[in-house]
Amino acid sequence: MQVGKGFFMDGHLLNNKDTMDKPIQFKVGAVAVYGKAILAPMDGYSDLPFRVLARELGSAMSYSEFINAKDIIYARRPGYEKRLEFLEEERPVVYQIYDEDPERMIKAAIKLQERGADILDVNMGCPAKSVSARGAGSGLLKSPEKIAAIFKGLTAALNIPITGKIRLGWDDNNLNYLEIARIIEDNGGKMLAVHGRTRLQGYRGEANWEAIAEIKRQVSIPVIGNGNVRLAGDIQKMMDYSGCDGVMIGRAARLNPWMFSGYERWEAPQELVYQSAKRHLDLCISHYSADYGLILFRKFIKSYTSIYDIDAETRLKLVTTQNVGEFYDLLEGLFSRKLTHQKGIVVGDR
């Protein structure tokens, strides 16, 4: 059964070996990437179950949730190992790391390399105050000399490609994205993802695609665009406008993971939505446990069902049913009947 543009049901949603028959979109060092749309790293969302689902639907790479260098060095958080696990079929796999201290970041990265990821990415874009206020994430944009030291040190210490994800600057008065992009390339960075907003903007306002185009013209390494990609059609629009090599999608992909198969949310076949939800729940239970997996899956249930006209009682059961078997039955029963769309279409932006 065909479920998307070039994607087929084969036990799972997509037999990923088929991606190897596609042309190479770009390379990160020696690592080939076969698609143009990539699930963004998102704390609390881009865990193994959602990454695998996105890859099976067509996302070209798997980025981990961001990883605190301190947690790797000091092993201080029980259960953190789950963040580091990945499946072979996810490759190419990227660990994204954050810290404000170059030496500590290098020590943590060496430990992470031993776990077999294909690429290591430096987070210079997280706007959260708890991260940026300590000088990590987008806080690093205030310290170009630290960024240079981080990339120079990581390139010398690791055998895998080093990449970075940035914003345009701290605020509109401190737009240093061209300087940072050149620093990253000059110190060994092999790819750059650019969120077209400042740290002060967070996720508000419009992303600046022209700035992404400027960066693409200034560097020779691949550039991935990010921001204002709300619809599946926006992927090619961003690429055409900016010349970027690929597009990274965050919050919109949480609402519509089928955009990786070329579907707008309202176009995704009901059977595909059901199979995706079931596959996602299976992965959550396998990766975590039955009870905890169901709890974590629930943060996505609105994305799977919000477009449909569903009665209030069923919606309440979807967020309150605690027995896994009962939940599977509820899901099957819901999607076994013809569902009609609500008038409003929910889209996202990142």
TORVOLO-216275 format. One record per residue: z negated, y, x of N, C-alpha, C in turn; residue in one letter. Coordinates in pm, whole numbers, padded with zeros to 5 digits, always signed. Layout:
// residues N
ZYXZYXZYXA ...
This chain:
// residues 350
+00000-00121+00084+00000+00000+00000+00000+00125+00087M +00096+00214+00067+00099+00337+00145-00005+00434+00091Q -00083+00495+00182-00186+00587+00137-00165+00727+00191V -00070+00748+00274-00048+00881+00328+00082+00884+00403G +00108+00994+00468+00234+01011+00538+00230+00933+00669K +00272+00806+00661+00272+00722+00780+00147+00638+00795G +00059+00635+00697-00065+00561+00706-00068+00453+00598F -00113+00333+00635-00104+00220+00544-00237+00146+00534F -00262+00094+00418-00376+00007+00399-00354-00122+00477M -00451-00161+00560-00440-00285+00638-00581-00332+00669D -00652-00373+00567-00794-00406+00584-00875-00279+00582G -00851-00190+00678-00911-00058+00677-00803+00040+00630H -00838+00166+00625-00743+00263+00573-00622+00280+00663L -00642+00271+00793-00533+00290+00887-00545+00191+01000L -00438+00125+01033-00436+00040+01152-00402+00130+01270N -00502+00167+01350-00484+00272+01448-00389+00239+01560N -00354+00110+01577-00258+00080+01682-00123+00144+01651K -00100+00175+01522+00026+00239+01486+00040+00378+01547D -00072+00442+01580-00063+00575+01639+00003+00570+01775T -00005+00454+01842+00056+00443+01973+00208+00446+01966M +00265+00426+01846+00409+00434+01830+00456+00577+01805D +00361+00668+01786+00395+00808+01764+00417+00878+01898K +00491+00987+01901+00508+01062+02027+00377+01127+02069P +00361+01146+02198+00242+01214+02250+00248+01361+02209I +00141+01410+02148+00133+01550+02108+00100+01639+02228Q +00000+01597+02307-00037+01666+02430-00123+01572+02512F -00154+01612+02635-00240+01533+02721-00359+01617+02766K -00474+01551+02773-00595+01612+02829-00615+01545+02964V -00569+01608+03070-00561+01537+03197-00463+01423+03181G -00512+01301+03205-00427+01182+03188-00443+01118+03051A -00529+01173+02965-00557+01114+02834-00456+01164+02732V -00380+01072+02676-00278+01108+02578-00338+01123+02439A -00292+01222+02366-00334+01247+02228-00210+01242+02140V -00217+01164+02031-00098+01132+01954-00088+01204+01820Y -00176+01297+01793-00170+01369+01666-00206+01514+01685G -00181+01596+01583-00205+01739+01596-00329+01787+01523K -00388+01706+01435-00506+01745+01358-00627+01667+01407A -00738+01739+01432-00855+01680+01496-00980+01719+01419I -01065+01621+01390-01194+01650+01327-01283+01724+01427L -01337+01838+01385-01423+01918+01472-01560+01853+01488A -01625+01876+01603-01764+01831+01617-01853+01915+01528P -01935+01849+01446-02025+01918+01353-02160+01850+01353M -02262+01923+01388-02397+01867+01392-02436+01819+01253D -02476+01693+01243-02519+01637+01116-02406+01580+01032G -02282+01596+01077-02169+01547+00998-02074+01458+01077Y -02041+01494+01200-01942+01414+01274-02009+01297+01346S -02086+01220+01269-02146+01099+01324-02041+00988+01325D -02078+00871+01376-01982+00762+01390-01913+00727+01257L -01986+00709+01145-01917+00672+01021-01810+00771+00978P -01840+00901+00981-01740+00998+00935-01627+01012+01035F -01658+01002+01164-01552+01008+01266-01454+00892+01249R -01507+00772+01228-01420+00655+01213-01331+00671+01089V -01390+00717+00980-01310+00739+00860-01199+00840+00888L -01234+00951+00953-01134+01054+00983-01024+01001+01074A -01062+00919+01174-00962+00860+01264-00869+00767+01186R -00926+00689+01095-00843+00597+01017-00749+00671+00922E -00787+00793+00885-00701+00873+00799-00601+00956+00880L -00620+00962+01013-00521+01030+01095-00570+01132+01193G -00701+01162+01198-00751+01253+01300-00719+01198+01438S -00679+01285+01530-00623+01240+01658-00726+01211+01766A -00850+01258+01750-00954+01238+01851-01088+01223+01780M -01188+01172+01852-01324+01162+01799-01419+01242+01887S -01472+01353+01835-01574+01432+01902-01711+01392+01849Y -01806+01371+01938-01944+01345+01896-02006+01469+01835S -02114+01450+01763-02201+01564+01733-02247+01622+01866E -02282+01753+01868-02316+01807+01999-02445+01745+02052F -02449+01730+02185-02554+01656+02254-02630+01753+02343I -02761+01760+02325-02847+01845+02406-02868+01779+02542N -02834+01847+02650-02850+01790+02784-02994+01747+02810A -03089+01820+02756-03230+01786+02778-03264+01650+02717K -03203+01620+02603-03230+01491+02538-03176+01375+02620D -03068+01397+02692-03011+01291+02777-03096+01271+02901I -03137+01379+02963-03213+01369+03089-03354+01315+03064I -03420+01366+02960-03560+01333+02939-03583+01226+02833Y -03476+01182+02766-03486+01077+02663-03603+01106+02569A -03606+01228+02517-03725+01275+02445-03718+01257+02294R -03602+01220+02241-03590+01210+02095-03559+01068+02053R -03652+01000+01989-03625+00864+01939-03507+00864+01844P -03423+00763+01855-03309+00753+01766-03187+00831+01809G -03197+00904+01920-03086+00986+01966-02967+00901+02010Y -02995+00775+02044-02889+00684+02088-02777+00674+01985E -02810+00685+01858-02708+00673+01754-02599+00778+01771K -02635+00895+01822-02539+01001+01845-02436+00963+01951R -02474+00872+02039-02390+00840+02155-02302+00718+02132L -02325+00644+02026-02247+00523+02000-02109+00559+01945E -02010+00479+01982-01877+00495+01927-01808+00359+01925F -01699+00350+01850-01620+00228+01842-01494+00243+01927L -01445+00132+01979-01327+00136+02065-01207+00197+01993E -01195+00171+01863-01080+00222+01790-01085+00373+01769E -01196+00437+01807-01203+00583+01797-01130+00654+01911E -01102+00587+02020-01047+00655+02137-00918+00729+02104R -00902+00846+02171-00988+00906+02272-01117+00965+02213P -01228+00934+02283-01362+00976+02242-01410+01087+02333V -01466+01191+02272-01516+01308+02345-01665+01325+02320V -01745+01330+02426-01884+01371+02413-01890+01522+02429Y -01952+01589+02332-01971+01734+02345-02116+01763+02383Q -02136+01837+02489-02269+01862+02544-02299+02012+02541I -02428+02046+02529-02465+02187+02538-02594+02204+02617Y -02603+02317+02685-02722+02360+02759-02688+02495+02819D -02789+02564+02871-02765+02691+02939-02780+02679+03090E -02825+02562+03137-02851+02544+03280-02743+02456+03342D -02663+02508+03434-02553+02430+03492-02599+02301+03559P -02705+02304+03635-02750+02184+03706-02795+02075+03608E -02869+02116+03507-02915+02018+03408-02796+01959+03331R -02698+02044+03300-02582+01996+03228-02504+01893+03311M -02493+01917+03439-02422+01824+03528-02496+01691+03536I -02627+01696+03549-02706+01572+03553-02688+01491+03424K -02693+01559+03310-02677+01489+03184-02536+01433+03170A -02437+01509+03215-02297+01465+03203-02271+01340+03285A -02332+01329+03401-02316+01209+03484-02368+01087+03409I -02481+01104+03341-02536+00993+03263-02444+00959+03145K -02387+01060+03083-02300+01035+02970-02171+00966+03011L -02120+01000+03128-01996+00938+03174-02010+00786+03183Q -02129+00740+03216-02152+00596+03229-02135+00523+03096E -02138+00595+02986-02127+00532+02854-01982+00511+02811R -01888+00559+02890-01749+00521+02868-01665+00611+02781G -01710+00733+02751-01624+00825+02676-01504+00865+02762A -01399+00914+02697-01277+00951+02768-01279+01093+02821D -01355+01180+02757-01353+01323+02786-01494+01378+02767I -01530+01481+02844-01656+01553+02821-01624+01697+02787L -01682+01747+02678-01655+01881+02628-01780+01967+02636D -01764+02091+02678-01875+02186+02689-01876+02276+02566V -01986+02275+02493-02000+02357+02373-02035+02500+02414N -01942+02591+02387-01964+02735+02409-01936+02811+02280M -01949+02740+02167-01914+02801+02040-02020+02799+01933G -02123+02715+01948-02223+02704+01841-02293+02839+01821C -02289+02895+01698-02350+03025+01674-02496+03019+01629P -02549+02897+01608-02686+02884+01558-02784+02956+01650A -02875+03032+01591-02969+03111+01671-03053+03023+01761K -03092+02904+01713-03176+02814+01793-03106+02769+01921S -02973+02772+01921-02895+02733+02038-02852+02856+02119V -02788+02953+02052-02731+03067+02123-02836+03161+02181S -02952+03170+02115-03056+03261+02164-03113+03216+02298A -03105+03087+02327-03154+03038+02457-03046+03047+02564R -02926+03095+02526-02818+03110+02621-02722+02994+02625G -02739+02897+02533-02649+02783+02525-02548+02808+02412A -02455+02714+02390-02355+02732+02286-02281+02862+02308G -02265+02943+02202-02194+03070+02216-02270+03169+02303S -02398+03142+02328-02474+03226+02420-02419+03225+02561G -02349+03117+02599-02288+03110+02732-02178+03213+02750L -02118+03260+02641-02011+03358+02652-02060+03488+02716L -02190+03511+02714-02248+03628+02780-02260+03610+02931K -02238+03487+02979-02260+03456+03121-02137+03386+03179S -02029+03459+03201-01908+03395+03256-01932+03322+03387P -02025+03375+03469-02053+03310+03597-02115+03173+03578E -02194+03156+03474-02249+03023+03443-02140+02928+03398K -02049+02977+03317-01938+02893+03271-01856+02845+03391I -01830+02935+03485-01757+02896+03606-01832+02788+03682A -01963+02805+03698-02043+02707+03771-02046+02573+03699A -02055+02576+03566-02059+02453+03488-01929+02374+03506I -01816+02440+03488-01688+02370+03497-01658+02326+03640F -01691+02408+03736-01670+02369+03876-01755+02248+03911K -01881+02250+03867-01971+02139+03896-01934+02012+03824G -01899+02023+03696-01863+01905+03619-01733+01842+03671L -01636+01925+03706-01510+01874+03758-01531+01798+03888T -01621+01847+03972-01648+01780+04100-01728+01652+04081A -01814+01648+03980-01908+01535+03966-01854+01421+03882A -01760+01449+03792-01713+01347+03696-01570+01304+03724L -01538+01186+03675-01402+01133+03691-01320+01143+03563N -01378+01199+03458-01306+01215+03332-01275+01363+03310I -01177+01395+03226-01142+01536+03204-01257+01614+03140P -01267+01742+03180-01367+01833+03125-01294+01936+03039I -01342+01957+02919-01281+02053+02827-01389+02147+02774T -01347+02248+02699-01444+02341+02643-01404+02388+02505G -01504+02427+02427-01481+02487+02295-01552+02622+02293K -01477+02728+02264-01532+02863+02272-01510+02939+02140I -01576+03053+02130-01544+03156+02032-01480+03274+02106R -01445+03377+02033-01374+03490+02094-01465+03581+02175L -01594+03569+02153-01691+03652+02223-01819+03659+02143G -01916+03734+02194-02044+03745+02123-02029+03826+01995W -01957+03938+02003-01929+04022+01886-01801+04100+01914D -01763+04188+01822-01637+04261+01837-01636+04355+01956D -01752+04392+02004-01761+04479+02121-01761+04401+02252N -01762+04271+02241-01766+04186+02362-01669+04069+02346N -01541+04103+02333-01436+04002+02318-01384+03965+02457L -01437+03857+02513-01400+03819+02650-01328+03684+02656N -01257+03651+02547-01197+03518+02538-01089+03492+02643Y -01013+03596+02680-00911+03574+02783-00975+03549+02919L -01081+03623+02949-01153+03601+03076-01211+03460+03079E -01276+03419+02970-01338+03286+02966-01232+03176+02975I -01121+03194+02906-01014+03094+02910-00962+03074+03053A -00943+03184+03124-00893+03173+03262-00997+03109+03352R -01124+03142+03331-01232+03081+03411-01232+02930+03391I -01220+02887+03267-01222+02744+03238-01106+02673+03307I -00986+02730+03295-00870+02667+03359-00882+02671+03512E -00924+02784+03567-00933+02798+03713-01037+02706+03774D -01135+02664+03694-01241+02577+03746-01228+02433+03699N -01107+02394+03663-01079+02253+03638-01075+02207+03495G -01098+02296+03399-01093+02256+03259-00954+02208+03220G -00946+02102+03142-00818+02040+03109-00770+02068+02966K -00854+02128+02884-00815+02166+02748-00916+02265+02695M -00872+02350+02602-00960+02452+02546-00940+02457+02395L -01049+02441+02321-01048+02461+02177-01106+02599+02148A -01041+02673+02060-01078+02812+02035-01104+02835+01887V -01228+02869+01854-01261+02913+01718-01234+03062+01713H -01144+03103+01623-01099+03241+01620-01195+03339+01555G -01324+03322+01576-01425+03417+01530-01525+03443+01643R -01603+03549+01630-01710+03577+01726-01837+03505+01685T -01935+03508+01776-02064+03449+01743-02128+03525+01626R -02116+03658+01626-02178+03738+01521-02118+03706+01384L -01990+03677+01379-01925+03642+01253-01979+03512+01194Q -02018+03419+01279-02054+03287+01230-01931+03223+01168G -01937+03196+01036-01822+03141+00966-01771+03237+00859Y -01809+03365+00873-01770+03466+00776-01639+03534+00818R -01573+03593+00721-01454+03670+00752-01337+03582+00792G -01230+03647+00835-01109+03577+00872-01109+03543+01020E -01056+03426+01053-01037+03388+01193-00913+03459+01247A -00919+03494+01374-00813+03570+01440-00715+03474+01509N -00609+03440+01441-00511+03348+01499-00431+03415+01612W -00418+03547+01605-00346+03617+01712-00418+03601+01846E -00551+03602+01843-00627+03581+01967-00602+03442+02023A -00591+03343+01934-00559+03207+01980-00421+03206+02046I -00327+03279+01986-00193+03289+02044-00198+03356+02182A -00280+03459+02196-00295+03525+02326-00343+03427+02433E -00443+03349+02399-00495+03251+02494-00387+03150+02530I -00314+03103+02431-00208+03005+02457-00105+03060+02554K -00076+03190+02544+00021+03251+02636-00034+03269+02776R -00167+03272+02789-00229+03302+02918-00260+03179+03002Q -00275+03062+02941-00316+02943+03015-00210+02835+03004V -00214+02740+03096-00116+02630+03096-00174+02501+03041S -00307+02495+03021-00369+02375+02964-00353+02377+02813I -00365+02259+02747-00354+02258+02600-00459+02346+02534P -00419+02412+02426-00508+02497+02348-00511+02444+02204V -00632+02423+02153-00653+02375+02017-00707+02490+01933I -00641+02518+01822-00684+02627+01735-00785+02580+01632G -00872+02671+01591-00980+02638+01497-01015+02763+01418N -01030+02748+01286-01071+02860+01202-00968+02895+01096G -01012+02912+00972-00925+02945+00858-00826+02835+00825N -00858+02712+00858-00775+02599+00816-00841+02540+00693V -00796+02583+00579-00857+02544+00453-00780+02431+00383R -00650+02427+00408-00561+02334+00340-00483+02253+00442L -00432+02140+00398-00351+02058+00487-00230+02136+00538A -00172+02220+00453-00057+02299+00493-00088+02403+00599G -00218+02439+00613-00255+02540+00713-00245+02486+00856D -00244+02354+00871-00237+02295+01005-00109+02339+01075I +00004+02317+01010+00130+02357+01071+00145+02508+01075Q +00090+02578+00975+00096+02725+00977+00029+02781+01101K -00090+02728+01135-00159+02776+01254-00078+02745+01380M -00021+02625+01386+00055+02588+01503+00180+02675+01519M +00247+02702+01410+00365+02787+01414+00330+02930+01454D +00217+02980+01403+00178+03119+01429+00131+03138+01573Y +00047+03046+01620-00020+03066+01750+00045+02992+01866S +00126+02890+01834+00182+02807+01941+00083+02707+01996G -00031+02691+01930-00134+02600+01981-00085+02455+01977C -00146+02371+02058-00102+02232+02073-00158+02140+01966D -00265+02181+01902-00328+02103+01797-00423+02191+01720G -00477+02137+01611-00564+02214+01522-00691+02135+01496V -00804+02201+01509-00935+02140+01487-00988+02186+01351M -01038+02091+01272-01078+02119+01134-01221+02071+01113I -01307+02160+01061-01447+02126+01039-01482+02113+00893G -01532+02221+00835-01586+02213+00698-01482+02174+00596R -01358+02217+00614-01254+02177+00519-01231+02027+00521A -01249+01965+00638-01231+01820+00649-01346+01745+00582A -01464+01805+00577-01573+01742+00503-01539+01734+00355R -01473+01836+00304-01436+01839+00163-01308+01761+00135L -01221+01753+00235-01094+01684+00216-01053+01611+00344N -01116+01496+00374-01074+01420+00493-00932+01367+00481P -00877+01365+00359-00741+01315+00337-00636+01413+00388W -00679+01534+00429-00583+01627+00490-00530+01569+00620M -00604+01478+00685-00553+01414+00806-00437+01319+00775F -00422+01280+00649-00308+01200+00604-00201+01286+00538S -00221+01418+00540-00120+01508+00485-00141+01549+00342G -00254+01509+00280-00279+01540+00140-00362+01667+00124Y -00323+01752+00031-00417+01851-00019-00519+01776-00104E -00635+01837-00129-00741+01764-00198-00696+01715-00335R -00624+01797-00408-00584+01759-00544-00469+01658-00544W -00409+01635-00427-00299+01538-00417-00346+01398-00380E -00466+01385-00324-00513+01255-00276-00522+01156-00392A -00454+01041-00383-00460+00944-00492-00602+00895-00518P -00634+00874-00643-00769+00831-00680-00807+00702-00609Q -00714+00607-00596-00744+00481-00528-00778+00503-00383E -00709+00597-00318-00739+00629-00178-00878+00691-00165L -00912+00780-00258-01045+00843-00255-01153+00735-00270V -01133+00642-00362-01230+00535-00380-01242+00449-00255Y -01129+00407-00199-01133+00324-00078-01198+00398+00038Q -01174+00528+00048-01237+00609+00153-01388+00615+00135S -01432+00639+00012-01575+00647-00016-01644+00514+00015A -01582+00404-00027-01640+00272-00002-01643+00241+00147K -01536+00273+00216-01531+00250+00361-01638+00334+00431R -01652+00457+00391-01750+00546+00452-01892+00493+00430H -01920+00449+00309-02052+00394+00280-02076+00266+00361L -01975+00180+00370-01987+00058+00451-02025+00093+00596D -01959+00193+00651-01984+00234+00789-02125+00292+00805L -02170+00370+00708-02305+00428+00714-02411+00317+00713C -02393+00218+00628-02489+00108+00620-02487+00024+00747I -02366+00000+00800-02354-00080+00922-02413-00007+01042S -02391+00123+01051-02434+00200+01168-02583+00232+01164H -02635+00257+01047-02776+00293+01032-02852+00174+00970Y -02873+00177+00843-02937+00069+00767-02899+00092+00622S -02931-00002+00536-02891+00012+00396-02951+00138+00333A -03083+00151+00344-03149+00264+00278-03111+00397+00341D -03122+00406+00475-03094+00533+00542-02945+00565+00537Y -02862+00462+00547-02718+00484+00538-02678+00543+00406G -02738+00496+00297-02708+00551+00166-02753+00697+00156L -02870+00727+00212-02920+00865+00210-02821+00958+00282I -02774+00917+00401-02683+01001+00477-02546+01012+00410L -02504+00904+00346-02374+00908+00277-02375+01010+00164F -02489+01031+00102-02497+01117-00017-02455+01261+00012R -02468+01306+00138-02427+01443+00167-02276+01462+00149K -02202+01351+00143-02057+01356+00125-02014+01328-00019F -02105+01281-00104-02062+01234-00235-02002+01346-00319I -02048+01469-00300-01989+01581-00373-01843+01600-00333K -01814+01580-00203-01676+01594-00156-01585+01492-00222S -01637+01372-00241-01556+01266-00300-01534+01285-00450Y -01626+01354-00517-01621+01357-00663-01609+01496-00724T -01625+01605-00647-01635+01738-00707-01509+01779-00783S -01396+01727-00743-01270+01768-00805-01251+01704-00943I -01331+01600-00972-01312+01525-01096-01404+01574-01207Y -01358+01556-01329-01437+01591-01447-01528+01472-01479D -01651+01477-01429-01746+01366-01444-01867+01416-01521I -01918+01335-01610-02031+01376-01693-02157+01395-01609D -02248+01476-01660-02369+01513-01587-02457+01392-01555A -02463+01295-01647-02547+01177-01624-02498+01096-01504E -02367+01079-01493-02312+01004-01380-02334+01079-01249T -02315+01211-01253-02339+01289-01131-02485+01276-01086R -02576+01277-01181-02717+01262-01147-02744+01126-01084L -02684+01021-01137-02702+00887-01082-02648+00879-00939K -02538+00949-00912-02478+00945-00779-02572+01001-00672L -02657+01092-00710-02747+01153-00611-02890+01101-00620V -02917+01011-00715-03054+00960-00729-03067+00809-00714T -02958+00734-00734-02966+00588-00724-03005+00547-00583T -03110+00467-00570-03162+00430-00439-03126+00289-00397Q -03093+00204-00491-03055+00067-00460-02907+00064-00419N -02879+00007-00300-02743+00009-00246-02647-00068-00335V -02688-00185-00382-02602-00264-00470-02568-00189-00596G -02667-00124-00655-02644-00046-00776-02549+00070-00748E -02561+00128-00630-02475+00241-00597-02329+00196-00583F -02307+00081-00516-02172+00028-00505-02113+00004-00645Y -02194-00053-00734-02147-00079-00870-02114+00052-00942D -02198+00154-00921-02175+00284-00983-02044+00344-00933L -02021+00334-00802-01899+00388-00742-01775+00317-00796L -01782+00184-00801-01668+00107-00851-01641+00137-00997E -01747+00145-01076-01731+00175-01217-01670+00312-01240G -01713+00408-01159-01661+00544-01172-01511+00549-01145L -01468+00488-01035-01329+00499-00994-01238+00395-01061F -01296+00305-01138-01214+00206-01207-01144+00265-01330S -01189+00383-01373-01126+00448-01486-01045+00570-01438R -00952+00611-01517-00870+00726-01483-00954+00853-01490K -00964+00924-01377-01043+01046-01371-00951+01167-01379L -00992+01265-01456-00914+01388-01467-00972+01495-01375T -00886+01584-01329-00928+01691-01239-00991+01807-01316H -01092+01868-01252-01143+01992-01305-01042+02104-01275Q -01056+02216-01339-00963+02327-01317-00980+02387-01178K -01105+02399-01133-01129+02460-01003-01110+02361-00890G -01042+02403-00784-01023+02319-00666-01112+02371-00556I -01198+02288-00502-01291+02328-00397-01226+02307-00262V -01217+02412-00183-01166+02401-00048-01271+02458+00047V -01251+02435+00175-01348+02482+00274-01280+02562+00381G -01359+02601+00480-01306+02682+00591-01391+02660+00713D -01322+02646+00826-01398+02641+00952-01309+02691+01063R 
